[in-house]
């Protein structure tokens, strides 16, 4: 199912965080899914449109479809994009 939500928190060291879903509850967000969307870190309050799946009975973000950093909390750092490879944004060595 697709849903919208806001980043509750994301820890770069732990490589995961949670998204507060507009439909209620939180969904687990792993860095690997975030990287597929072109980022390695996003600030709290960022609005996301996501595809959510259930894993072991708990919601998790399976795909980040859209990122709106304009809603991030005041004072938060900007999102950190994946490193570019040969000038192509969103690519990195495998």
Steps between C-alpha positions, in 0.01 A plus 500: 500500500617855440484757776647834597678579821771700667842389613480455878876441516780346299838403648789493252715288734228239560394524133128498573216711628123530510232678300178617670230397251199718424282188526624450857793326660867490405686312228862383519731665243833332419786687334503259203148615408596863549808454278279368220322837513834682469570592864706371792339725763189717525402744776214465745173641371576425134183390322522172311267314268580135557397146417448310825511123548458283806810312616462259791173670590644852506482775236818586312574737216565288192551794263534876529302648211533872572701722737396853604777648720322838513297369796807412712514642850663844530870475581541150354783434259422452132448148362820317407484365145683189388840571352503557127707272277630660182268794555184287504295579810380209706767255385778349703747217460354162581 
